[in-house]
Amino acid sequence: LHMGKTMKEDLTVVAKYIKQLYPSEFNVFSMYAELYHNYFASQAKKNAESCLEDKDIYLLLSWVHNIYPKDMRKDHVLAEELEKVKLGSLLPSSLSKDLEKKYLDSEEATIKNSLTKCLDKEIQRWKEDQEPEKLNGHFQSELLAIFVIQSIYSGQTRAKEISASVGEELSRRLWKELPAFLKSYKDAFEDFKEKSKKHRYYKPTLIANINNCWNFRDYAEKNMSEKDNNKATILSTLGDIENSVFDVLLQQLFVQLKPIYKKFTENKWDSSNEVMNEIIKTTSKHISDFQTLKDPFYHAIIEKIHARLVKEYIVRLLKRKVSLKTPAQQQTLAKHISKNAADLEAFCTSNGSKATWLNAALPKLAEIIRLQDLGAIKIEVATLATIYPDIRKRHLEAFLHIKANLSRSELKSILGYLADSTASALPEAPLFSSIHMS
């Protein structure tokens, strides 16, 4: 700092006052600049070759890449004169590269170590079984995400202040470090999830951590290139954490719903409205707990519930428990299914489900039961297969067991029509392919 200040002040005096006292061919400014530069460079080299602490390496690199070439040599008084002198760098390239490597190795190790310590503190908080804080009505455990993201961002910013290339290299290294950290986070969280089920604040802690994922997800989406493999790994790890928490949060609900769904076929669908009301009432009690999830996760879990409610209803229709011989009986069942479908859709939509792709399934099945004309049934089957290309013959055959007045040849004709109109590729959001026939 003393040398830099002295050089800048002295050269300013030379440029303003001394230079004009000599003939131009003496190149007085150039002589002074070279002497000052050579001395400064020799001292920088001497320092670079000694044992430097991390902060000194950072400072020396800042001088070499940033302060000396930008703040000093671009000074408004000196810039024009220094441009003529063509001074080199403060350090030879090889020595500068050695220092950069030391800095990068040290910075990477420091950040990695601080992230590990932060995760250890977070794990300790889980074990203390304290209720997580709330922010805007959502449970949060954001210190971890905030600390990790700030550590990476600060490291990148410091490195960029040395030079763009150093900043890019540290960013590349830290992008690799983030997936490794999240893997450790996932493993520790899975361990907590399995061993701490009796904790008083077990579910709030799960919800706080799934909300945590949003900060990491948002950071990766906004700051990482789509071509970066690390980004895909990060998003995949976060998806695993989110889905595993969803499974735990929904487990109790689905266990409670199973015996209720059985009532549909036990009562031959005669009391289906009452059964659907019971399903909605039971589900509604659980949904209130999910309000503490951040909005993207709340909508995601509601859509999972929506899909499960529709799927379980279809499963009961495929159980071959009901076989109706007359059109009147079939039309009555179709009305029950249509009413149940409308109630289910209204409930899920009012609670925030945006899974509109599910809404056609039950009404289409109801229509197939209602219709008696073979051609009309085939058209509905084709439409159903277009909307849900993962439906297979085995699903339709089990479902058509309800229509006991179909002849063997009519049944074969309908099933053949499905095979012709069903796409081979599975949709992004499967419905029927998740229904396994026993």
N, C-alpha and C positions, 0 to 999 in steps of 0.2 A: 504494500500500500504506500509506504514511504517513497520507494523508488518510482512507482507509477506517478505519484503526485509530483515528485521532484522533476521527473522527465517532462511531464505535461506542462508544468509551470515554466520550466527553463526554456523548453522549445518554443513556448508562446512568446517569451521575451526575445528569443532569437528571431522569430518570424516578424515580430512587430517593430523591434528597435535595432537589433545588431546587424541583421542581414544587409540593410541598406547602407551601412558604414563601410562595406567591402565591395570591391568590384564583383560583378555577377559571375565572372569566370572562376572566382574562388569557390563557388558553391558552398558558402559558409553553412547554410542551413543543412545541406546534405551531410556535411562533415560532422556537425553536432549530432544530427539524428542517428547516423550510423554508429558513432561512439557510444551514445546513450543506449541505443538498441543492443549493441554487442555486449555491453556490460550487463544490461538487464537480462539478455538471453543467457549469458554465462552463469548468472546467479540462479535463473530459473532451472537451467540444466543441472547445476550443482544440487539444488533442492530436490529435483526430480529423481536424482540418483541416490538420495539418502533415504532413510527409513521414515516414511511419512505416515501420519495417522489418516484415517478415512476423510476427516473434515478438511485436512490440508491438501489431500489429493483433489478433492472437489474444488477447493479454492484455486489451486494451481491450474487445473483444467479450465476453470472459469476465466482465469486470466488469459490463458493461451487461446481459447476459442471465442471468448465473448468480450471481456472487459478491454483487453489490449487492442484487438482489431476493431472493435465497434465504438467503445466509449472514448478511447484515446486517439486512435488513428483517424476516426471519423469526426473529431472535434472540428467545429466550424472554422476555427482559426488555422488549424494545422492540416486539415484534410487535403487541401489543394497542394501544399508543399510536400507532404508525406507521399502523395501519389507519385511524385516525380522520383522519389528516392528508391522505391521498390524494396522496402525492408521485408525480410522473410518472417517466418513464425518465431515465436519465443523458444520453441523446442523443436528438435529434429523429429520428423514424422514417426520414426520407429519408437522413440522414447515416449512420444505423445500417445501412441497406440498402446504401449505397455501400461501407461497410467490409466487409460480408458478401460482396459481390461480389468485392472485392479479395482477401479471404481465400480464397474458393473458387477463384478463378482461379489464385492463387499455389499453393495446396495441390494442386490438380489437376496443374499444370505440374511441381511438385516431385516428386510421386509418379510421374508419367509419365516424367520424366527418370531417376529412380532405377531404375525397371523396365527402361528401355533399357540402362542401365549394367550391371544384373544379367544381362540376356540376353547382352550382349557378353562378360561374364566366363564365362558358361556355354559359349558358342560356343568361346571360347579353350580351355576345358577339353577339349572334344571334340577339338580339333586336337592337343592334347598327347598323345593316344592312351595315356592311363593307364587301368588297370582300375578301373571304378567300385567304390565301397565296397559292402559287403553289410550288410543289416540283416535279421535273422531269416531268413537264407538267400536274400534277394532283392536283386538289384542295385538300387542307388538312386542317383539324382542329385537329391536332394530339396532341396538348398539353394535352387534356383530357385523351386520351388513354395512352399517355406516363406517365402522372402523376399517373394515377390509377394503371397501371402495375408496375411502379417503387415503389409506396407506398406498394403494396402487396409483391413485391419481397424483398424490403428492410426489411419489417417486418418479413418475413419468414427467411431471412438471419440472422438477429439479434437473432431471437429465436433459430435458429439452433446452434448459437455460444454458447448459454447457454447449451443446450443438444439436442440430436436427438429427444427425446420424446416431449420436449417443442416445438421444431420446427414443429413436426408433428401435434401437437394439434393446434398450431396457424394456420398452413396451412389449417387444416380441417375447422376451424372457418372462415377463410378468403375466402375459396372456397364457403362457404355459403353466405358470404357477397357480393361477386361479382355478383351473379344472382339478388340479391335484388337491388344492385346499378344499374345494367343494366335495370331492370324494371323501376326504377325511371327515368333513362335516356330516355328510350323509351316513357314513359308517357309525359315527358317534351317536347320531340322532336315532338310527335304527336300533342301536344298543339300548338307548334310553327308552325308546318306544316299546321294546319287548320286556324290559325289566322293571318299568315304573308304572305299570297299569293301575296299581293301588294308590298312587299319589292322589291327593285331594284335587290338585290343579292339573291333572294329567291332560284332559282335553283342552283347557285354555292354553297350556304350553304347546300342545300340538298345533293349535290354531295360530299361536304367535309365530311359530317357526314356519308354517306354510305362508303366512303373511310376509315373513322375512324373505322368502324366495322371490317375491315380487321385485324387491330392490335389486337383487342380483340379476334377475331376468331383464329388468328394464335397463340396467347398466350395460349388459352384454348386447342387447338389441340395438342400443343407441351408439355404442362405441366400437363394436367389433365388426369386421367385414364379413359378409355372407360367405365368402370363399375361405374364411379362416376355420380350419377344422376344430380349433379350440372352442369356437362359439357353439358348434354343434354338440360337442361333448358337454359343455356347460349347460346348455338348454336341456339336453337329455338327462343329466344328473338332477337338475332341478325338477324336471318332469317326474322322475322316479320318486323324489321326496314328496312332491305334491300328491301323486297318485296313491302312495303308501299311506299318507295321512287321510286322504279321502276314504280309503278302504276301512281304516279304523273308525273314523267318524260315522260311517254309514253301516257298519257291521251290526250294531244293536238294532237299528231301524229295520234292516232287512230280515233279521231273525224274528222280530216281532210281526212283520208283515206276512211271513210264510204261512202260518196257520190260518190267517185271515183269508188269504187267496184261495186256500183249499175249500173254503165255504162256498165258493162259486159253484163248483162241480158237485159238492156234497148235497147242495139244495137244488141241483139241476138248473141253476141260474134263475130260479123263481124269485129269490130275494136279493138279486144282484145289486139293486139300488142301495139297500141297507148295507151290503158288504162293501160297496164302493165308498159309502159315507164313512164307514169304519176305517177303511184304508186311508182316506183323506184326513180324518181326524187324527189317526196315529202318526201319519207323516207330518202333519202340521205341528205337532208337539216338538218334534225333532228339529224342524226347520228353524224355529226360534233361536236355537243354540248356534246356528250357523250365521246369524246376523253379525257376529264378531269377526267374520272373515272379510278381508278386503274384497271390494266389488268383483274383480275378475274371478276370484276363487269362489265367491258366493254363487255367482252365475254358473260357474263350472260345476259346482256340487249339486245345484238345483237341476241342471241338465242331466247329470248322472242319475239323480233320483227319478226324473221324468222318464229317462230311457229304461230304468229298471222297472218302474210301474207299468209301462206299456209292455215290456218284455214279459213280465210275470203274468200279465193278463193273457197274452198270446199263448204262453206255456199252458195255461189252464184250458184254453180252447183246443190245444193239440193233444190233450190227455186221453182222447177217445172215451170219455166218460159219458158223453151225451150223444144219442143217435135219434134224430127226429125224422119221422116218416111222412108227415103231412106238411104241405106248404104253410098252413096256418100256424103250426108249431114253429116252423122255421122263421116265419115273419115276426112272431112274438119274441123269439130269441134275438133276432136282428135289431128289434126296437130296444131291447135291454142293452145290447152291446153299444148301439148308437148313443143311448142316454149316458151310459157309463163313460164312453169316449168323450162326450161333450163335457161332462163333469170333471173328468181327469184333465182335459186340456185347459179348462177354465181355471182349475186349481193351480196347475203348474205355471201357466202364463201369468196369473196374478201374483205368484211368488217369484217371478223374475226369469223363468225359463225362456230361452230364445231358441230352443230346439224345435223349430217349426217343422222340421223334416219328419218328426215322429207323428205329427197330427193326422196324417192320412191313413196310417196302418189299420187302426181298429174300424173306422168307418168303411174302408174298402172291404175288410173281412165281413163286416155286417152286411154289406151289399151283396157279396157272393152268397151268403146264407139266404138272403131275402129273394134273390132272383130265381126263376124257375126255367127260363128259356136258356137252352144250352149255348146258343150263340152269344147271348148277353153275358152269361157267366164267363165265357172265354175272353170276352173283351175286358171284363173286370180283372180277370186273372192276369191278362197281358199288361194292363195298366198298373196293377200291383207290382208286377215283376219289373216294370220300367222304373217305378219309384224306389223299389227295394230289390236291386239286382242280386242280392245275396240269398233270396228265397230259393229253396231247392224242392225237388219233387217230394222228398220225404216229409217236408213241412206241409206242403199242400195236401198230400195224401192223408196225413193225420187229421188235418183240418176238415177235409171233405167227408170224413167219417160222420160228421154232424148231419150231412145231407143223405140220409138213409134211402131216399127215393131215387138216387142216381143208379142207373144200371152199370154193370161192369164195363160195358163198351163206352158209355158216356164218361165214366171216370177216367178210363184210359185216354180218351180223346182230350179231355181237359188237361191231364198230366202231360201229354205229348205237346200240347200247345205251350205249356210253361217252358219246357225244355227248349223250344224253338225261340222263345222270346227272352230268355234269361242271359244276361251278360256273364262272361266268364270271370271278369275282373271284379274283385270285391270293392264296395264303396269305401270312402274314407270313414264314414260313420255307419258301421254295420249294425243291423238289427237281428235278422233271422240267423245269420252265421254264428251269433253268440248263443243261440238256442240249440242245445245238443239233444237229439232224440235218443231215448233209451231203447 
